[in-house]
Amino acid sequence: MDNTFCHQSATALAKRLNAGELTSEDLVKSCFEAIRNHGDEAIFITLTEESALEAARASDKRRAAGIPLSDWDGIPVAWKDLVDIPGTPTTAASAVYENAASPDQPAVVYANCEKAGLISVGKTNLSEFAYSGLGLNPHFGTPVNPHSKENPCAPGGSSAGSAAAVAAGLVSLAIGTDTAGSVRVPAAFCGVMGFKSSQQHYDKTGVFPLSTSLDSLGIFAHSIEDLVTFDQILRGVTAATVPAAKLKAKIIVPTTIVLDDLEDAVASCFQKTLSALEAQGYEIEHKDFPIFSEVSQLFGKHGTLTVAEAATYHKDLLASPDAEKMDQRVRERMLTASQFTAQDYVLLQWERARLEQAVKDVLGDALLLFPTVAITAPLIAELEADDDLYIKTNLMSLRNTMLGNYLGMPGVSLPIGHDADGLPIGVLVSGPNATDVELLQQALSLQQNLSKE
């Protein structure tokens, strides 16, 4: 069995399915063979091989009869274990919910994928309750970044398993969520494409929350074309063709916060990316972006919406004996919400609305471009051994991305190179709130132009 299929893009695999060069059953079998051969049991929490093969055979019958549900009928996908899928518990990667009952109803985005014939191969691991940018999990293990050499590196979080599964070629597509960077950070650390939507872009019914104000859904893939098509499927849109890449937008490189303290390799790769885009005719302007300073000052003075909403959602758990079963680092972060006031919460929401509008006014049709993460993937063992290092590294990993969540900005992380140890580096392109479709089209143009260099 060829177990290299899922190193290819879903777009390429769909073309092979539609041309009769490949069956969905062969494709799904190859995914599970690749998962077994890869051997990292921490990437998936639940595998659904029997039901996936049954669905693949049904997909092949539909295609043979000339009635596929979509061009992507029969394509496998992995789901972050926050998404309700009947027949599997939604654990949120917590020992507290390891034996939870399976949901009766599927999440809306999962139902939309079923309508298009996509096939779930299982549910992926994450930081407990999606509350970390590094991807460590003491209950189900920590997925190893597939780009690690002799010393295992963190995959990024919280969507650790989804990013690792795509990077390792176990699946071509995976679903994640992003509250402060949980798609874009692991995409950058693992060297894959990662799309974080604006908060209202997808229907989040049936998705376990961390922070209802900031949570967004996202996608991991091998190409921007995959992101564009999969975005339509998740929204229940069945367009037959991928929208064309948009004309080149003006690019603004913010000099506020996001370029501070970059690792040398990150700074070098980012500069080479800017030079490549300039060579392709992009207009690039470096400028102060004081909105980022305002957000940082708000967080420093009033805290974050994430901690307030997460602690409120889990208040009964935090007050129960089951709190001892939690990842104690996650528990301690949630307990800091005791310092949070109602006035803090209201003011953060008021200021957020004002600053979202300010982003639209300042950017217009331009895009923001800066390194997704200031560092490359850290060593797992060092993070596990040192609480202070863990806290410091987690904050640095999320520093650039969390600004976009508060400002409602969709974003796409694209891989742009590696450091001397072969660890990936990403660049983040972002647009104003609710410009997801336009951003994906611009990201497609960026990818096409960067590939010419």
C-alpha positions in Angstrom: 0.0 0.0 0.0 1.3 3.4 -0.9 1.3 5.4 2.3 2.6 8.7 0.9 -0.8 9.9 -0.5 -1.4 12.4 2.3 1.8 14.2 1.7 -0.1 15.5 -1.3 -2.6 18.3 -1.2 -6.3 17.4 -1.0 -6.8 19.2 -4.3 -4.4 16.9 -6.0 -5.9 13.8 -4.4 -9.4 14.9 -5.4 -8.3 15.2 -9.0 -6.9 11.7 -8.8 -10.1 10.4 -7.4 -12.2 12.0 -10.1 -9.9 10.7 -12.8 -10.2 7.2 -11.5 -6.5 6.9 -10.7 -7.3 6.3 -7.0 -10.1 5.0 -4.8 -11.2 6.5 -1.6 -10.8 3.1 0.1 -7.1 3.0 -1.0 -6.7 6.5 0.2 -8.2 5.9 3.6 -6.3 2.6 4.0 -3.1 4.5 3.3 -3.9 7.1 6.0 -4.3 4.4 8.7 -1.1 2.6 7.5 0.8 5.9 7.7 -0.6 6.5 11.2 0.6 3.1 12.3 4.0 3.4 10.7 4.6 6.9 12.1 4.1 5.5 15.6 3.4 8.7 17.5 0.4 7.6 19.5 -0.1 11.1 21.0 -1.2 12.6 17.7 -4.7 11.1 17.8 -7.0 10.5 20.8 -9.6 8.5 18.8 -9.2 6.6 15.5 -12.3 5.5 13.6 -10.8 3.1 11.0 -13.8 0.8 10.6 -16.4 3.6 10.0 -13.9 5.5 7.8 -13.4 2.5 5.5 -17.1 1.9 5.4 -17.6 5.5 4.4 -14.8 5.3 1.8 -16.5 2.3 0.1 -19.7 4.2 0.0 -17.9 7.1 -1.6 -16.4 4.9 -4.3 -19.8 3.5 -5.1 -21.2 7.0 -5.5 -18.4 8.1 -7.8 -18.7 4.9 -9.9 -22.4 5.7 -10.3 -21.5 9.2 -11.4 -23.2 10.8 -8.3 -20.4 12.0 -6.0 -21.5 14.4 -3.3 -18.8 16.8 -4.3 -15.4 16.9 -6.0 -13.9 16.1 -2.6 -16.1 13.1 -1.9 -13.9 10.5 -0.3 -11.2 12.8 1.0 -10.0 12.0 4.6 -9.9 14.6 7.3 -8.9 14.7 11.0 -10.8 16.6 13.7 -9.5 18.4 16.8 -11.1 16.7 19.7 -13.3 19.7 20.5 -15.7 18.9 17.7 -18.8 16.8 18.3 -19.0 13.7 16.2 -21.6 11.1 17.0 -20.0 7.8 18.0 -17.0 9.4 19.6 -16.7 11.2 22.9 -15.6 14.9 22.9 -12.8 14.8 25.5 -11.2 18.2 25.0 -8.1 16.2 25.7 -8.9 16.2 29.4 -8.8 13.2 31.7 -12.0 14.7 33.2 -14.0 13.9 30.0 -12.0 10.9 28.8 -15.1 8.7 29.2 -17.7 11.2 28.3 -20.8 10.0 26.4 -20.8 10.5 22.7 -22.9 13.4 21.4 -26.2 12.8 19.8 -25.8 15.6 17.2 -22.8 16.4 15.1 -21.2 19.8 15.0 -22.6 21.9 12.1 -19.2 22.0 10.4 -18.9 18.2 10.7 -22.4 17.8 9.2 -21.4 20.1 6.3 -18.4 17.9 5.6 -20.5 14.7 5.6 -22.8 16.3 3.1 -19.8 16.8 0.8 -18.6 13.2 1.4 -15.5 13.9 3.4 -14.4 11.1 5.7 -13.4 11.4 9.3 -10.3 9.3 10.3 -10.4 10.3 13.9 -10.0 13.0 16.5 -6.7 14.7 17.3 -4.9 15.6 20.5 -4.6 19.1 21.9 -3.5 21.0 25.0 -6.2 20.3 27.6 -9.3 22.5 27.0 -7.3 24.2 24.2 -5.5 26.3 26.7 -1.9 26.6 25.6 0.2 27.7 22.6 2.7 24.9 23.0 0.7 21.6 22.7 1.8 19.8 25.8 -0.6 17.3 27.3 0.1 15.3 30.4 -3.0 13.0 30.0 -2.8 11.8 26.4 0.9 12.6 25.7 2.4 15.4 23.7 2.6 14.9 19.9 6.2 15.3 18.7 6.8 17.9 16.0 7.5 15.9 12.9 10.5 18.2 12.1 12.3 17.2 15.3 15.6 15.5 15.0 17.1 13.6 17.9 15.4 15.7 20.6 11.6 16.0 20.4 10.3 19.5 19.8 6.9 20.9 20.7 4.3 20.9 17.9 2.7 24.2 19.0 -0.8 24.4 20.4 -3.4 24.1 21.2 -4.2 22.2 17.9 -1.1 20.1 18.3 -2.3 16.8 16.9 -4.0 18.3 13.9 -0.9 20.2 12.8 1.4 17.2 13.4 -1.0 14.9 11.5 -0.8 17.1 8.4 2.9 17.8 8.7 3.7 14.1 9.0 1.5 13.2 6.0 -1.0 11.2 7.9 -3.9 13.2 6.5 -4.0 16.1 4.0 -6.5 18.1 6.0 -7.2 18.7 9.6 -9.5 20.9 11.7 -8.3 23.1 14.5 -9.5 25.9 16.7 -7.8 29.2 17.5 -8.4 31.4 20.5 -5.0 33.1 20.8 -3.0 31.4 18.2 -3.9 27.7 18.4 -4.0 27.1 14.6 -1.4 29.6 13.4 1.3 28.8 16.0 1.3 25.0 15.3 1.1 25.6 11.6 4.3 27.7 11.9 6.1 25.3 14.2 5.1 22.3 12.0 5.7 23.9 8.6 2.1 23.6 7.1 -0.5 26.1 6.0 -2.9 27.2 8.7 -6.0 29.3 8.4 -7.6 31.0 11.4 -11.1 32.4 10.6 -12.7 35.4 12.1 -15.0 34.4 15.0 -18.3 34.5 13.1 -17.1 33.0 9.8 -18.2 29.4 10.7 -21.1 28.1 12.7 -19.4 26.9 16.0 -22.5 24.9 17.2 -21.2 21.6 18.6 -17.6 22.8 19.2 -16.4 22.7 22.8 -15.5 26.3 23.8 -12.6 27.9 25.5 -13.5 31.5 25.2 -16.8 32.2 23.3 -15.8 35.7 22.4 -12.5 34.8 20.9 -12.8 31.2 19.7 -12.5 30.6 15.9 -12.3 27.5 13.7 -9.4 26.9 11.4 -7.8 24.5 8.9 -4.4 22.8 8.4 -3.4 21.9 4.9 -0.6 21.6 2.4 -1.7 24.4 0.1 -3.7 27.6 0.1 -5.9 26.1 -2.6 -6.9 23.4 -0.2 -7.8 26.1 2.4 -10.0 27.9 0.0 -11.9 24.8 -1.1 -12.2 23.4 2.4 -13.4 26.7 3.7 -16.4 26.6 1.3 -17.2 23.0 2.4 -17.1 23.9 6.1 -19.6 26.8 5.4 -21.9 24.5 3.4 -21.0 26.1 0.1 -20.4 23.7 -2.8 -18.7 25.9 -5.4 -17.3 23.8 -8.3 -14.2 25.9 -8.8 -11.6 27.6 -6.6 -12.0 31.4 -6.7 -9.1 33.1 -8.6 -6.3 34.7 -6.6 -6.9 38.4 -6.1 -4.7 41.1 -7.5 -1.7 42.0 -5.3 -2.7 44.0 -2.3 -0.6 46.5 -0.5 1.3 45.0 2.4 1.9 46.7 5.7 4.6 45.4 8.0 3.8 46.6 11.5 6.9 47.7 13.4 5.0 47.6 16.7 5.6 44.6 19.0 5.6 41.8 16.4 9.1 42.3 15.2 10.6 42.5 18.7 13.1 39.8 19.9 12.9 37.7 16.8 15.2 34.7 16.7 17.9 35.3 14.1 16.6 32.6 11.7 13.0 34.0 11.9 14.2 37.5 11.1 16.3 36.3 8.2 13.5 34.2 6.7 11.1 37.1 7.1 13.4 39.5 5.3 14.0 37.1 2.5 10.2 36.8 2.1 9.7 40.5 1.9 12.4 40.8 -0.7 10.8 38.0 -2.7 7.4 39.8 -2.6 8.9 43.1 -3.6 10.6 41.4 -6.5 7.1 40.2 -7.6 5.7 43.7 -7.5 4.2 44.0 -4.1 4.1 47.4 -2.5 5.4 46.9 1.1 5.3 49.6 3.8 6.9 49.3 7.2 5.0 51.4 9.7 4.1 51.8 13.3 0.8 50.1 14.2 -0.3 51.7 17.5 -3.4 49.5 17.7 -1.2 46.7 18.8 0.3 48.8 21.6 -3.2 49.6 22.7 -4.2 45.9 22.8 -1.1 45.0 24.8 -1.7 47.8 27.3 -5.3 46.7 27.7 -4.2 43.1 28.4 -1.6 44.3 30.9 -4.1 46.5 32.8 -7.3 44.4 32.6 -6.3 40.8 31.8 -7.7 38.9 28.9 -11.2 37.7 27.8 -9.8 34.2 27.5 -9.1 33.7 31.2 -12.4 35.2 32.3 -14.5 33.2 29.9 -12.6 29.9 30.4 -12.8 30.1 34.2 -16.5 30.9 34.0 -17.2 28.0 31.7 -15.3 25.6 33.9 -16.3 27.2 37.2 -18.1 24.0 38.5 -15.2 21.8 37.5 -12.7 24.1 39.2 -14.7 23.9 42.4 -15.0 20.1 42.3 -12.7 17.3 43.3 -12.2 16.6 39.6 -10.1 19.7 39.4 -7.2 17.5 40.6 -7.5 15.5 37.4 -6.8 18.6 35.3 -3.4 19.6 33.8 -2.4 21.7 36.8 -0.8 24.4 34.6 -4.1 24.8 32.9 -5.9 24.9 36.2 -3.6 27.5 37.6 -4.1 29.8 34.6 -7.8 29.6 34.9 -7.7 30.3 38.6 -6.0 33.7 37.9 -9.5 34.8 36.8 -10.3 35.5 40.5 -8.5 38.8 40.0 -10.8 39.7 37.1 -13.7 42.2 37.6 -16.9 42.8 35.7 -15.6 46.2 34.9 -12.5 44.6 33.3 -14.7 42.4 31.1 -17.1 45.1 30.0 -14.3 47.5 29.2 -12.4 44.9 27.2 -15.5 44.3 25.1 -16.1 48.0 24.5 -12.5 48.7 23.5 -12.5 45.6 21.3 -15.3 46.9 19.2 -13.6 50.3 18.8 -10.2 48.8 17.9 -11.8 46.3 15.4 -13.2 49.3 13.5 -9.8 51.1 13.8 -8.1 48.2 12.1 -10.6 48.4 9.2 -10.0 52.2 8.9 -6.2 51.9 9.0 -5.8 48.9 6.7 -8.5 49.5 4.1 -7.6 47.0 1.4 -4.1 46.4 2.7 -2.9 43.3 4.5 -0.7 42.9 7.6 2.4 40.7 7.3 4.7 39.7 10.0 6.3 36.5 11.5 3.7 34.1 12.9 5.9 33.3 15.9 9.1 35.0 17.0 10.7 31.7 17.8 11.0 28.2 16.4 9.7 25.1 18.1 11.1 24.6 21.6 12.2 21.3 23.2 9.5 19.4 24.9 11.7 18.1 27.7 12.8 21.6 28.7 9.2 22.8 28.8 8.0 19.9 30.9 10.8 20.3 33.4 10.6 24.1 34.1 7.4 25.9 34.9 8.9 29.3 34.5 10.3 28.5 31.1 7.0 27.0 30.1 5.1 30.2 31.0 7.7 32.5 29.3 7.8 30.4 26.1 4.0 30.1 25.9 3.6 33.8 26.2 6.3 34.4 23.5 4.7 31.8 21.2 1.3 33.5 21.4 2.5 37.1 21.5 2.1 37.9 17.8 -1.0 35.8 17.1 -3.2 36.7 20.1 -3.4 40.3 18.9 -5.4 39.1 15.9 -8.0 37.2 18.0 -8.9 40.2 20.1 -9.1 42.3 16.9 -11.3 39.7 15.1 -8.7 39.3 12.3 -8.6 36.2 10.1 -5.1 35.0 9.4 -3.2 32.6 7.3 0.2 31.2 8.3 2.5 30.2 5.4 5.8 28.3 5.8 8.7 30.4 4.6 11.8 28.5 5.6 13.7 26.7 8.4 16.3 27.4 11.0 19.7 25.7 11.2 18.1 22.7 12.9 15.5 22.2 10.2 12.7 23.6 12.3 10.0 25.5 10.3 9.3 29.2 10.3 6.0 30.8 9.3 4.8 34.2 8.1 1.3 35.5 9.0 -0.9 37.4 6.7 -4.0 39.0 8.3 -6.9 41.2 7.3 -9.7 43.1 9.1 -12.6 41.2 10.8 -14.9 39.3 8.4 -12.7 39.5 5.4 -12.0 35.8 5.4 -12.8 35.0 1.8 -10.8 38.0 0.5 -7.9 37.1 2.7 -7.8 33.5 1.5 -7.7 34.8 -2.1 -4.9 37.1 -1.3 -3.0 34.3 0.5 -3.4 32.2 -2.6 -1.8 35.0 -4.6 1.0 35.3 -2.0 1.7 31.6 -2.2 1.8 31.6 -6.0 4.1 34.6 -6.1 6.5 33.2 -3.4 6.7 29.9 -5.3 8.1 31.8 -8.4 11.2 32.8 -6.4 
